[in-house]
Amino acid sequence: MGIINHKMITVLALFLLSNACVLMTQSQRLSITDENQQENSTGTIRTYIVHVEDPVGNKELLKDQDFESWHKSFLPNTTLDSGEPRLIHSYRYVMGGFAAKLTHEEVKAMESMEGFLYAWPEQQLTGATTRSPDFLGLSEWQGLWRTSSYGTGMIIGVVDSGITPNHPSFTDDGSLPAPPLKWRGFCTLQQCNNKVIGAVAFQGRTNPSPEDENGHGTHVSATAAGNPVYNAGFLGQARGRAVGMAPKAHIATYKVLYGPSPGGVGNEGDFLAGINQAIRDGVDVLQMSLGNKRPIPLDQSSISVGSFGAILNNIFPSACAMNEGPTPSVISNDAPWILTVGASSIDRRIKVTVKLGNNMELDGESGYQPENYNSQEFPLIFPGFSGIQGAETCEAGSLDSLNVQGKIVVCLAGGNSGNTDKGEVVKAANGEAIIIVNPVNYGFTTISEPYTIPAAQVTNADGQKIGAYLRTWRNPVASLTFKGTQLGTSPAPTVAFFSGRGPSLNNGGVIKPDIIGPGVNILAAWHRQVVQDPNTNVAFNFDSGTSMATPHLSGIAADLRNNHPTWSPAAIKSAIMTTAYTQDLNGNRILDDSTGRPASFFVMGAGHVNPDRANDPGLVYDMQPIDYVPYLCNMYDSRTTSAFMRQRIDCRYVKTETAEQLNYPSIAVSLQVGQTKTIERTLTNVGGSETYAVNVNAPNGVNLVANTTSLVFASTGEKQGLSLEFTNNGLVSPGEFWEGSLTLNSATHTVWSPISVTFV
C-alpha cells in the first residue's frame, strides 16, 4: 500500500527576492533579568555537574569506589543538613567528574582545589547548539564525532553575512591544528586563528570588513563548526554546552550579505565572487543559508551554478530550502547536485502554560521567562473583535482606542509585524501580557522569543480553543505560568511550517528537499548581546529557519568527509539520505507542523538526518559531475550544458535522460494512464562483503517490480545495477501523487529510498 496521498498543487512563482533562509531574528530590546542572581544567591542548593581530573594511578587498576572516593574528596561534607547525600552520580566513563548538591559558594571554593576543572548547575546542562547535537545522537565518546575527530582538518566555507571572530565559539585555545597544506586562503581580520582561518568580504568592487553586522553568519558558522562553549544560554534558558557539528573543523567566511536582521541582503555577483574565492582557497564544504524566495530555473540561479562549480572541484554544497512554506512548490536551491535542507523541531521547548478561566491549560513557548511571575488571573481580550484594522495582529497604533490596560491581549501572528513587535505594542498600551496565536498556516510551530512582557505563543489548534472560550464566556480571564526549559517534549522531530517544500518547478522532478535537520529555536553564537548582561559579555541567541538547519548538515558532511576522504559529494549526500529516519521519537510518522498530519516526502525529503548511521551506509548512489550531462542536455541546450560543465558539450550526440534516471538516492516518477517506465539505479558498495535483499513498497496505483530479489557485493567499491519497473494500473486519478519506498536490507545495513509517483 502507498504511504500518503496528496493532491498535486501547482503555485505561481513569487516575485520577491530574498537573501537568507532565516525565519526570524530575535528582538534586541529586552532588559534581561540576571539569571545568575538566583543561581548565585547565598545558600541556594542546586545540583551541579563538576568536572575534575581523574585520580592519580593506573586507571585500569582503580575500582569504581576509588573514583567515588576521589570525587567525594571535593565535597565540603558527604551529606546535607537534612541528611541527604550530596553525591548524586560519580562518573568514570562518560566524563571525569560527578553530580552533587552544592551551593554556588561551595563550588567557588572548589576552584582552588587541585584537580578541579569547572562546574555548572544541572538545569543549565541541556546537551551539546545546546540541544541539537544530543538530539542528533552525536556523542564525544563514540560514533561519528569520535571517528571523524570532530571534523579535524576539514574546511567549511560559510557564504553568509560574515563572522564575529572574537566570540568564544571561534577562539583558538591551542588545541586546534594548523590549516591543512592545501589551504590557499587569506584573512582580512586581525583575529583569525586556527579556527577562523579565512575571512573576506565581497560588495561590488569593494572588500569591506567581513565582521558580522546582523548575527546570521555568526550563528550559522557556530552551528556548523563552533568550539564548545560551556554555560551558554539565552535569557537563562537552554543552558548547557553550545558546540558545532564539526567542532574541530576550520571555518573560512565569505561575506556577501549586508544590512540588518534578518540575515541581510546581497547581490548574486557578490555571491558568485565568494564561491569563486572559496573554491580557490580549497574548502571542503560550502555552507549556504541564503537563496531566492521564488523558484529560479537552475541555469539562472547563482546558487545552482556556483554549487556545480563546487562539485567540479569535489566540494560538498549544502543549501537551505528557504522559508516560504507551507505553500507547495516554492522551494529554492533545488538542483540535484545540492543537498537541500529543510527545518525540523527538536525535543526542547521553552514552556509557558496558558490557563483559561474554564481551567483549560494550553502549553506555549516564550524565550522570556520572568522570575516569580505569580500566575495571577487577568482579563483576557482579543482586539480583533473590535473590527479595527490591524487590531487582530496587534499592529502599531491599532490598540490606541481600546482599553487593554491590565489585560492579557490575544494577537494573531503574522500581519505586518513580528511577534516581539506585537509585544511592544501591547506593552505601550499598558497591557499585562500577550498571547500570540498561530494562524492556520503556522500550524503547530512555536518560537521562543525575547518579549519584554509576559508572553506565550500557542499553536493554531490551541488558538482555536482560546477563540471559542472568548466567544462563549462573559468575563474571560487567563493566567500564564512560566516553566522554563523542558527536554524530551513530543512530538519531535516535526517539520516546521515555514520549511520550503516541493514539488520543485525547476529541477525536472527530483524530490526536494533532500533532508530535514534541526532548525527551530536553535541556540548558537550571536554578533552581540541581545541585551546587556552584567555577568557576561558572551552573546548567544535563539534563531529559527532553514538557515539554522543547513549548517547542521554542513558540519555533519565535514565529519563524514573526514572519515571518508575518497567519497564524492554525491556519495556523502547519498549516505545522509539513505540512512535518514521518517518516524519521530514516539515511533510515529514525522508530522508536518502546518497541518498536524504526516509529512510527505515533498515536505521532509528522505527524512531526518541520522549522523551516526550516515557514517556507515553500506551502499551509496554515486555520481560524478559528468553524469549530469544527459540530464542537463535534456533540460537545456548545448551552450548551457557546456557552461555548467566548463567544457564543450554537443547535446546532439548525447543520449538525454530525465531527472527520473539520475542515480539519485530518492526516486520520483510521473506516469500517464497505462504507462510503464523502467528506472535504473546503480549501487556502490562502501561496506564489506554483503548480500542485500531488495524490498519494494509500491505506491497506490502502481504495479512495481524489481528485476532482482537480491544484490550480492563481494568487495568494497563494487557496483551493482538495479531496475525498477513502474506501471500505472489506472486505479488512481490524474493530479494525485502517492508514495512508496525501496529498501535494501543486509545483515548489518538498511539502505532506504523514498519513492513518489505523480499521476498525470
VOGU-3710 file (C-alpha; in Angstrom, 3 decimals, decimal comma):
1> mgiinhkmit> 0,000/0,000/0,000  1,089/3,576/-0,561  2,091/5,689/2,399  0,476/9,074/1,794  -1,915/10,566/-0,737  -1,824/14,251/-1,561  -3,380/16,330/-4,287  -0,807/17,913/-6,530  -0,788/21,665/-6,110  0,963/23,971/-8,539
11> vlalfllsna> 1,538/27,568/-7,485  2,618/30,707/-9,245  6,199/31,758/-8,593  6,575/34,603/-6,137  8,438/37,639/-7,353  10,109/38,799/-4,166  13,845/38,235/-3,845  15,245/37,043/-0,565  18,707/36,689/0,751  18,700/34,434/3,757
21> cvlmtqsqrl> 16,814/31,378/4,897  16,448/32,702/8,422  12,854/32,759/9,632  13,298/35,485/12,163  15,961/37,112/14,275  15,193/37,711/17,910  14,348/41,164/19,209  17,221/43,045/20,754  15,319/45,311/23,149  14,797/43,223/26,269
31> sitdenqqen> 16,157/44,187/29,672  17,468/40,921/30,984  16,753/39,583/34,430  20,074/38,453/35,821  19,599/34,700/35,725  22,712/34,246/37,764  21,350/36,246/40,696  19,131/33,355/41,711  21,735/30,835/40,682  24,465/32,523/42,737
41> stgtirtyiv> 22,372/33,516/45,727  23,898/32,619/49,056  22,968/29,201/50,357  20,853/28,132/47,386  21,444/24,417/46,927  21,389/23,137/43,391  22,640/20,108/41,558  25,946/20,886/39,905  27,877/18,925/37,347  31,513/19,099/38,338
51> hvedpvgnke> 34,448/18,287/36,089  37,644/17,126/37,773  40,782/15,363/36,700  40,993/11,621/37,084  42,549/10,287/40,268  46,245/9,545/40,265  47,173/5,996/39,424  46,663/3,357/36,786  43,024/3,765/35,827  42,836/0,157/34,734
61> llkdqdfesw> 43,626/-0,928/38,295  41,371/1,567/40,061  37,939/0,452/41,174  34,691/2,387/40,873  34,854/3,016/44,600  38,240/4,693/44,154  36,715/7,140/41,670  33,814/7,796/44,016  36,130/8,439/46,972  38,150/10,851/44,846
71> hksflpnttl> 35,013/12,713/43,841  33,759/12,899/47,424  37,040/14,487/48,446  35,947/17,666/46,658  32,757/17,985/48,697  32,603/20,061/51,893  30,926/17,050/53,528  29,123/13,974/52,324  25,601/14,927/53,430  23,384/17,990/53,574
81> dsgeprlihs> 21,971/19,202/56,860  18,851/17,213/56,010  20,930/14,062/55,892  20,506/13,746/52,126  23,740/12,607/50,456  25,402/15,316/48,407  26,867/12,999/45,777  24,291/12,006/43,151  26,454/10,430/40,460  30,121/9,513/40,214
91> yryvmggfaa> 31,264/9,346/36,607  34,095/7,170/35,381  33,459/6,587/31,719  31,166/9,340/30,447  33,311/12,136/31,886  35,736/12,822/34,664  33,640/14,170/37,491  30,391/13,946/39,364  26,957/15,399/40,061  26,323/16,723/43,543
101> kltheevkam> 24,125/19,005/45,644  26,071/22,215/46,234  25,741/25,934/46,695  27,405/28,458/44,410  29,821/29,376/47,207  30,804/25,749/47,695  31,562/25,403/44,021  33,638/28,585/44,115  35,587/27,099/47,000  36,386/24,041/44,872
111> esmegflyaw> 38,149/26,188/42,295  41,277/26,358/44,459  41,424/22,599/44,857  43,984/20,724/42,796  42,277/18,660/40,140  39,152/20,827/39,866  38,332/21,912/36,329  34,935/23,621/36,186  31,280/23,184/37,104  27,821/24,399/36,191
121> peqqltgatt> 24,261/23,972/37,535  22,466/20,872/36,292  19,493/22,692/34,778  21,902/24,542/32,559  23,230/21,337/31,026  20,833/20,583/28,211  23,201/18,757/25,977  25,573/19,932/23,430  23,838/24,138/19,945  22,824/23,423/23,221
131> rspdflglse> 20,361/20,631/22,472  20,574/19,697/18,822  23,858/17,672/18,933  22,365/15,439/21,629  19,102/15,231/19,707  21,087/14,109/16,666  22,851/11,427/18,704  26,305/12,991/18,431  28,454/11,716/21,287  32,009/12,659/22,171
141> wqglwrtssy> 32,640/9,071/23,234  31,523/7,121/20,188  30,096/7,356/16,690  30,669/9,989/14,013  32,222/12,679/16,198  34,711/10,277/17,687  35,748/8,575/14,453  35,976/11,812/12,471  37,964/13,596/15,186  35,206/16,202/15,245
151> gtgmiigvvd> 35,938/17,149/11,657  39,629/17,838/12,276  41,348/19,223/9,192  38,157/19,926/7,271  37,467/23,450/5,995  33,878/24,699/5,912  33,372/27,696/3,661  30,497/29,779/5,032  28,995/32,143/2,470  26,868/34,466/4,548
161> sgitpnhpsf> 26,882/37,768/6,460  30,341/37,406/7,977  31,525/36,299/11,382  32,261/37,607/14,884  35,830/36,347/15,261  36,318/37,204/18,935  33,340/35,101/20,060  34,394/32,119/22,212  32,853/29,824/19,604  35,695/30,852/17,286
171> tddgslpapp> 38,705/31,387/19,538  41,791/29,189/19,443  42,854/27,636/22,736  45,864/25,933/21,182  44,156/22,590/20,667  43,251/23,195/17,037  45,658/22,052/14,322  47,097/24,419/11,759  45,222/24,657/8,456  45,961/21,794/6,054
181> lkwrgfctlq> 48,655/22,305/3,452  46,030/22,581/0,732  44,667/25,807/2,264  45,372/28,745/-0,012  43,159/31,403/1,529  43,798/34,556/3,492  42,208/36,560/6,271  41,416/40,262/6,375  40,619/40,165/10,098  43,209/40,624/12,821
191> qcnnkvigav> 41,604/37,927/14,959  41,983/34,994/12,559  43,471/31,857/14,066  43,385/28,098/13,582  39,575/28,108/13,910  38,736/31,042/11,627  41,456/30,622/9,025  39,992/32,818/6,333  37,717/35,851/6,150  36,989/38,068/3,182
201> afqgrtnpsp> 34,016/40,189/2,103  32,648/40,999/-1,327  30,470/44,009/-2,089  30,677/45,188/-5,641  34,220/46,413/-6,274  34,955/46,778/-2,614  36,070/44,366/0,063  34,621/45,676/3,324  35,160/44,132/6,707  33,940/40,529/6,946
211> edenghgthv> 32,757/41,112/10,507  29,115/40,203/11,018  26,630/43,039/11,480  23,390/41,109/11,944  24,264/37,810/13,646  23,164/35,478/10,865  26,604/34,418/9,668  27,901/34,110/13,211  25,006/31,843/14,213  25,383/29,695/11,106
221> sataagnpvy> 29,173/29,374/11,497  28,921/28,365/15,137  26,260/25,769/14,367  28,430/24,213/11,685  31,814/24,253/13,408  31,794/26,305/16,604  34,020/25,438/19,543  32,426/24,034/22,690  31,291/26,922/24,898  30,115/26,000/28,373
231> nagflgqarg> 27,273/27,598/30,275  25,803/29,036/27,089  22,196/30,120/27,141  19,676/32,783/26,252  17,786/34,757/28,904  18,605/31,990/31,359  17,133/29,251/29,161  18,554/26,261/27,248  21,711/26,428/29,345  24,475/23,958/28,599
241> ravgmapkah> 27,359/23,395/26,240  26,975/25,058/22,845  29,024/23,274/20,179  29,061/22,969/16,403  28,552/19,817/14,386  32,241/19,675/13,410  33,873/21,489/16,323  37,460/20,774/15,216  36,919/21,879/11,632  38,271/25,150/10,279
251> iatykvlygp> 35,995/27,991/9,172  36,531/30,225/6,170  33,962/33,008/5,933  32,910/34,775/2,759  30,711/37,764/3,482  28,188/38,542/0,756  25,133/39,646/2,792  24,802/43,111/4,310  22,392/45,115/6,398  20,301/44,446/9,481
261> spggvgnegd> 18,391/41,359/10,522  17,010/39,059/9,402  20,041/37,858/7,541  20,855/40,833/5,347  20,698/41,213/1,594  23,239/40,689/-1,163  23,788/40,500/-4,891  24,324/37,348/-6,920  27,519/38,770/-8,333  28,976/39,084/-4,879
271> flaginqair> 27,749/35,608/-4,040  29,489/34,084/-7,045  32,644/36,024/-6,145  32,500/34,423/-2,714  32,091/30,955/-4,198  34,919/31,639/-6,594  37,202/32,563/-3,713  36,104/29,561/-1,653  36,932/27,143/-4,463  40,301/28,797/-4,910
281> dgvdvlqmsl> 41,015/28,631/-1,223  40,403/24,880/-1,058  37,364/24,474/1,195  35,814/21,027/1,647  32,200/22,029/2,308  30,149/25,010/1,132  27,622/26,225/3,693  24,915/28,374/2,077  21,994/29,656/4,133  20,733/32,060/1,503
291> gnkrpipldq> 18,672/31,972/-1,661  15,637/33,277/-3,533  12,061/33,338/-2,306  10,746/32,462/-5,737  11,683/29,337/-7,689  14,513/30,047/-10,131  15,492/27,929/-13,146  18,702/26,078/-12,391  20,653/27,789/-15,144  19,646/31,216/-13,789
301> ssisvgsfga> 20,341/30,506/-10,142  23,683/31,677/-8,791  23,490/29,032/-6,080  22,824/26,287/-8,624  25,617/27,466/-10,883  28,047/28,164/-8,072  27,328/24,801/-6,476  28,005/22,967/-9,707  31,364/24,704/-9,816  31,905/23,405/-6,326
311> ilnnifpsac> 31,236/19,759/-7,202  33,542/20,073/-10,189  36,194/20,748/-7,576  34,999/17,963/-5,263  33,467/20,387/-2,760  30,252/19,418/-0,993  27,468/22,046/-1,383  24,789/22,378/1,282  21,976/24,943/0,966  18,706/25,818/2,659
321> amnegptpsv> 15,255/25,114/1,258  14,184/28,689/2,159  11,251/29,640/4,366  8,303/30,025/2,037  6,380/27,088/3,469  3,815/25,809/3,874  2,963/26,869/0,309  3,892/23,978/-2,002  6,334/24,293/-4,888  8,170/27,427/-3,774
331> isndapwilt> 11,289/25,529/-2,732  14,631/27,048/-3,722  18,170/25,721/-4,056  16,704/22,575/-5,588  19,397/21,486/-8,046  20,104/17,747/-7,783  23,805/18,345/-7,044  22,940/20,403/-3,928  21,959/18,939/-0,571  18,715/20,872/0,010
341> vgassidrri> 17,888/21,134/3,698  14,517/21,657/5,377  13,916/22,577/9,011  12,643/20,419/11,848  11,932/20,899/15,535  13,834/19,287/18,385  12,599/17,870/21,681  13,148/21,065/23,673  10,557/23,700/24,489  10,892/26,926/26,480
351> kvtvklgnnm> 7,500/26,382/28,004  4,789/28,673/29,305  1,337/27,387/30,217  -1,781/29,414/29,480  -4,623/28,628/31,872  -8,058/29,855/30,856  -10,877/30,700/33,244  -12,561/27,385/32,419  -9,445/25,613/33,784  -8,265/24,559/30,329
361> eldgesgyqp> -4,446/24,551/30,158  -2,557/25,152/26,903  1,215/24,964/26,516  3,050/27,580/24,503  6,570/28,994/24,263  8,423/32,166/25,161  12,131/32,918/25,397  11,332/35,425/28,136  10,627/33,562/31,359  10,112/36,170/34,099
371> enynsqefpl> 11,056/35,006/37,557  8,477/34,936/40,310  5,601/35,658/37,963  2,662/34,731/40,150  0,273/33,160/37,616  -2,430/35,642/38,618  -5,590/35,735/36,540  -6,136/38,792/34,372  -8,944/39,757/31,992  -8,481/38,278/28,520
381> ifpgfsgiqg> -9,185/40,324/25,389  -8,946/39,834/21,631  -8,693/43,237/19,903  -9,711/41,675/16,604  -13,336/41,602/17,793  -13,317/45,423/17,547  -13,069/45,401/13,767  -10,266/47,986/13,883  -7,840/47,496/11,023  -4,696/45,698/12,184
391> aetceagsld> -6,081/45,040/15,664  -6,270/41,258/15,235  -2,497/41,154/14,664  -1,808/43,996/17,116  -0,168/46,317/14,629  1,280/49,622/15,792  -1,483/52,089/16,646  -4,277/49,525/16,407  -4,792/49,391/20,185  -4,834/53,150/20,797
401> slnvqgkivv> -8,623/53,379/21,087  -9,023/50,141/23,055  -8,743/49,594/26,788  -6,221/46,792/27,231  -4,671/48,083/30,448  -4,001/45,263/32,887  -5,310/42,671/30,458  -3,824/39,691/28,661  -4,082/40,531/24,962  -4,568/37,865/22,313
411> claggnsgnt> -2,891/38,669/18,972  -2,624/36,664/15,774  0,886/36,005/14,485  1,746/37,405/11,095  0,458/40,599/9,556  2,981/43,396/9,185  4,915/42,899/12,401  6,967/40,339/14,228  5,846/38,717/17,442  8,124/40,771/19,693
421> dkgevvkaan> 6,941/43,940/17,952  3,383/42,994/18,870  4,572/42,598/22,442  5,906/46,141/22,353  2,553/47,414/21,090  0,725/45,674/23,932  3,267/46,934/26,458  2,918/50,507/25,223  -0,851/50,198/25,700  -0,243/49,055/29,310
431> geaiiivnpv> -1,342/45,508/28,628  -0,371/42,928/31,234  0,730/40,144/28,856  0,366/38,882/25,312  -0,699/35,569/23,815  0,410/35,064/20,221  -1,901/32,715/18,331  -0,696/30,961/15,204  -2,794/31,442/12,079  -3,838/28,298/10,242
441> nygfttisep> -0,746/28,082/8,042  1,646/28,391/11,002  0,055/25,303/12,484  1,981/23,758/15,364  5,338/25,580/15,099  6,012/27,858/18,058  9,052/30,095/18,501  10,858/31,137/21,694  11,382/34,892/21,509  12,605/37,601/23,915
451> ytipaaqvtn> 9,454/39,531/24,697  9,583/42,440/27,126  6,307/41,486/28,794  4,982/38,089/29,868  4,074/36,217/26,705  3,199/32,887/25,139  2,982/31,733/21,536  0,478/28,917/21,077  -0,432/26,650/18,180  -3,325/27,299/15,849
461> adgqkigayl> -5,237/24,386/17,383  -4,860/25,859/20,865  -5,656/29,294/19,499  -8,968/27,935/18,265  -9,715/26,837/21,822  -8,874/30,301/23,136  -11,140/31,819/20,492  -14,014/29,550/21,443  -13,538/30,454/25,103  -13,510/34,178/24,330
471> rtwrnpvasl> -16,706/33,895/22,322  -18,659/31,940/24,934  -17,596/33,379/28,319  -18,966/36,683/29,546  -15,875/37,732/31,544  -12,954/35,729/30,154  -9,757/35,559/32,178  -6,414/33,770/31,833  -3,094/33,336/33,588  0,450/32,493/32,481
481> tfkgtqlgts> 2,790/30,094/34,276  6,411/30,006/33,142  8,045/26,584/33,301  11,433/27,182/31,686  13,418/24,775/29,562  11,724/21,416/29,060  13,528/18,482/27,418  12,083/15,323/25,967  8,991/17,076/24,633  6,941/15,446/21,900
491> paptvaffsg> 6,175/15,066/19,130  9,716/15,543/17,868  11,008/15,977/15,309  8,312/17,686/13,289  8,691/19,727/10,097  8,422/23,470/10,725  5,569/25,215/8,942  7,946/27,626/7,202  10,256/24,968/5,791  10,443/25,137/1,992
501> rgpslnnggv> 8,727/22,241/0,262  8,255/20,733/-3,164  7,374/19,594/-5,705  10,102/21,544/-7,464  9,080/23,536/-10,513  12,594/23,673/-11,950  14,637/20,511/-11,453  12,599/18,179/-13,651  11,036/16,157/-10,866  13,746/15,369/-8,279
511> ikpdiigpgv> 12,229/15,118/-4,795  13,182/18,173/-2,754  14,047/18,904/-0,019  16,576/16,100/0,375  16,683/16,022/4,150  15,491/17,822/7,266  17,545/18,836/10,289  17,141/20,957/13,446  16,009/24,478/12,568  13,579/25,684/15,244
521> nilaawhrqv> 14,749/27,611/18,323  18,406/26,804/17,731  20,836/28,351/20,219  24,196/29,479/18,851  26,655/32,370/18,856  25,479/35,887/18,042  27,345/39,001/16,941  26,450/40,959/20,072  24,361/40,535/23,165  20,643/40,753/22,554
531> vqdpntnvaf> 20,548/42,536/25,917  23,241/43,734/28,270  24,110/41,162/30,922  26,437/42,468/33,662  27,751/38,963/34,357  28,878/38,005/30,861  29,803/39,527/27,553  29,295/36,292/25,624  26,428/36,580/23,161  24,098/33,716/22,260
541> nfdsgtsmat> 20,706/33,789/20,616  17,848/31,586/19,518  17,111/31,667/15,820  14,773/29,695/13,593  14,717/28,911/9,891  16,131/26,578/7,291  19,216/28,774/7,706  19,697/27,130/11,080  19,043/23,608/9,782  21,558/23,811/6,934
551> phlsgiaadl> 24,750/24,285/8,989  23,838/21,184/10,972  24,084/19,226/7,724  27,185/21,100/6,572  29,007/20,205/9,763  27,885/16,582/9,534  29,091/16,482/5,921  32,501/17,722/7,089  32,650/14,935/9,668  31,730/12,369/7,014
561> rnnhptwspa> 34,298/13,704/4,562  36,995/13,487/7,197  36,112/9,839/7,813  35,696/9,003/4,122  38,073/11,225/2,137  37,530/9,298/-1,109  33,757/9,771/-1,124  32,383/12,158/-3,735  29,880/14,888/-2,789  27,136/12,678/-4,254
571> aiksaimtta> 28,249/9,729/-2,118  28,142/11,878/1,027  24,662/13,083/0,100  23,540/9,512/-0,534  24,887/8,367/2,838  22,932/11,142/4,566  19,688/10,465/2,699  19,554/6,656/2,686  20,120/6,468/6,444  17,538/9,101/7,393
581> ytqdlngnri> 14,531/8,239/9,521  10,866/9,070/8,937  9,459/8,280/12,378  9,528/10,596/15,388  10,842/9,660/18,820  7,479/8,084/19,666  7,631/5,792/16,650  5,022/7,661/14,627  5,417/9,179/11,175  7,080/12,610/11,363
591> lddstgrpas> 4,375/15,282/11,293  4,059/18,423/9,209  3,556/21,271/11,683  1,477/23,228/9,205  -1,263/20,593/9,212  -0,559/18,248/12,105  -0,708/15,380/9,616  2,060/13,014/8,452  4,692/14,776/6,367  5,060/13,817/2,722
601> ffvmgaghvn> 8,412/13,345/1,007  7,950/16,765/-0,616  7,906/18,180/2,924  10,632/16,170/4,679  12,594/14,653/1,801  14,171/11,337/2,712  13,544/12,138/6,374  15,514/13,401/9,357  19,296/13,214/9,369  20,884/10,434/11,447
611> pdrandpglv> 24,623/11,285/11,640  25,958/8,056/13,092  24,104/5,862/10,596  25,258/8,089/7,735  28,829/7,255/8,695  28,236/3,618/7,725  25,566/3,492/4,994  26,638/0,188/3,409  25,770/1,292/-0,143  25,681/4,661/-1,886
621> ydmqpidyvp> 24,176/6,078/-5,062  27,239/7,752/-6,509  27,533/10,329/-9,280  30,310/12,353/-10,836  29,788/15,778/-12,458  29,992/14,234/-15,937  26,976/12,067/-15,074  24,776/15,171/-15,070  25,396/15,841/-18,779  22,455/13,725/-20,100
631> ylcnmydsrt> 20,190/15,411/-17,542  21,436/18,911/-18,411  21,108/18,227/-22,132  17,511/17,158/-21,520  16,819/20,367/-19,593  18,876/22,830/-21,599  20,789/23,298/-24,845  24,437/22,576/-25,627  25,652/26,023/-24,640  24,014/25,923/-21,244
641> tsafmrqrid> 25,260/22,416/-20,602  28,762/23,423/-21,669  28,627/26,362/-19,263  27,837/24,060/-16,360  30,486/21,519/-17,329  33,256/24,043/-18,138  33,928/22,114/-21,348  32,337/21,937/-24,778  29,313/19,638/-24,901  27,260/18,964/-28,036
651> cryvktetae> 23,890/17,725/-26,820  23,037/16,406/-30,301  25,367/13,500/-29,580  24,239/12,923/-26,020  21,579/10,388/-25,087  19,477/12,586/-22,855  17,898/11,481/-19,606  15,139/12,878/-17,455  15,577/13,587/-13,765  13,957/10,211/-13,107
661> qlnypsiavs> 17,047/8,445/-14,420  19,608/10,324/-12,339  21,391/7,948/-9,988  19,701/9,730/-7,114  19,036/8,422/-3,582  15,326/9,229/-3,930  13,039/8,180/-6,785  10,409/10,409/-8,387  8,377/9,165/-11,358  5,478/10,603/-13,366
671> lqvgqtktie> 3,088/8,188/-15,053  0,253/8,584/-17,510  -2,662/6,149/-17,564  -1,420/2,736/-18,680  2,191/3,904/-18,959  5,163/1,759/-17,942  8,602/3,151/-17,082  11,817/1,383/-16,144  14,008/3,285/-13,674  17,663/2,342/-13,359
681> rtltnvggse> 19,888/2,787/-10,321  23,487/1,809/-9,602  24,630/0,974/-6,069  28,256/1,248/-4,958  29,434/-0,844/-2,035  31,186/1,174/0,685  30,932/-1,637/3,225  32,185/-5,203/3,216  31,070/-8,433/1,587  27,274/-8,460/1,948
691> tyavnvnapn> 24,065/-9,614/0,350  21,145/-7,196/0,240  17,509/-8,218/-0,068  15,539/-5,937/-2,400  12,177/-4,862/-0,994  9,732/-2,518/-2,713  6,692/-0,860/-1,177  4,600/0,115/-4,181  2,654/3,389/-4,152  -1,080/3,076/-4,668
701> gvnlvantts> -1,992/2,976/-8,343  1,329/1,412/-9,339  2,477/-2,094/-10,121  6,132/-2,022/-9,086  8,553/-4,857/-9,861  12,305/-5,050/-9,271  14,478/-7,026/-11,682  16,065/-8,977/-8,831  15,309/-10,025/-5,282  18,856/-9,558/-4,023
711> lvfastgekq> 22,148/-7,794/-4,694  25,413/-9,535/-3,810  28,561/-7,497/-3,164  31,907/-9,222/-2,721  34,211/-6,238/-2,221  34,336/-2,557/-1,368  33,896/-0,341/-4,397  31,926/-2,940/-6,348  28,920/-1,661/-8,300  25,615/-3,410/-8,967
721> glsleftnng> 22,699/-2,264/-11,107  19,035/-2,357/-10,147  15,982/-1,850/-12,372  12,515/-0,940/-11,174  9,508/-1,239/-13,489  6,639/1,156/-12,717  3,228/0,614/-14,356  0,210/2,865/-13,894  -2,620/0,418/-13,210  -5,336/3,043/-13,668
731> lvspgefweg> -6,617/2,912/-10,100  -5,549/6,466/-9,214  -6,858/9,684/-10,739  -4,580/12,109/-12,598  -3,389/15,037/-10,487  -2,569/12,948/-7,418  0,695/11,598/-6,138  1,304/8,570/-3,972  4,314/7,407/-2,042  6,220/4,188/-1,507
741> sltlnsatht> 9,771/3,095/-0,834  12,721/0,975/-1,896  14,627/-0,745/0,891  17,814/-2,796/0,577  18,483/-4,875/3,689  21,599/-6,797/4,654  22,555/-8,322/7,966  24,122/-5,025/9,085  22,776/-2,246/6,854  19,490/-0,770/5,701
751> vwspisvtfv> 19,582/1,426/2,595  16,295/3,298/2,258  14,973/5,424/-0,604  11,664/7,307/-0,811  9,525/6,852/-3,928  6,988/9,399/-5,148  4,779/8,791/-8,180  2,849/11,621/-9,798  -0,125/10,635/-11,938  -0,521/12,878/-14,980
//
